[in-house]
Amino acid sequence: MAYQIKSKIWIESNGKILLGEGRVQLLKAIKETGSLSKAAKKLKMSYKKAWGLIDAVNSIAEKEVVIKNIGGKSGGGTVLTEYGNSLIVTFEKINESCWKHLDKEIKKSKLG
């Protein structure tokens, strides 16, 4: 029997969640779709919840993570900033390193 350690990580600042798996998925969906509304639909999340998550990330982060353009004739949209993209990359690297470490630890244990 093979055992696995399951864990979820998140990054906080002053006790407030900046990033976690769900927020990163939302940022990636915004990058892909160019729209908070479309990103929310893609993730089967209400627009209100998506807006709240993005607003929280933007207020906690050192720099703006997404730029929201108000609709109109050109349609508006939401754009991931370069800083926002770097947060996704950083989170994914940390998450991958965490999983690799946990895999090594379980193999070294009596369970491995």
Secondary structure by P-SEA (a helix, b strand, c coil): cbbbbbbcccccccccccccaaaaaaaaaaaacccaaaaaaaacccaaaaaaaaaaaaaacccccbbbbbbcccbbbbbbcaaaaaaaaaaaaaaaaaaaaaaaaaaacccc
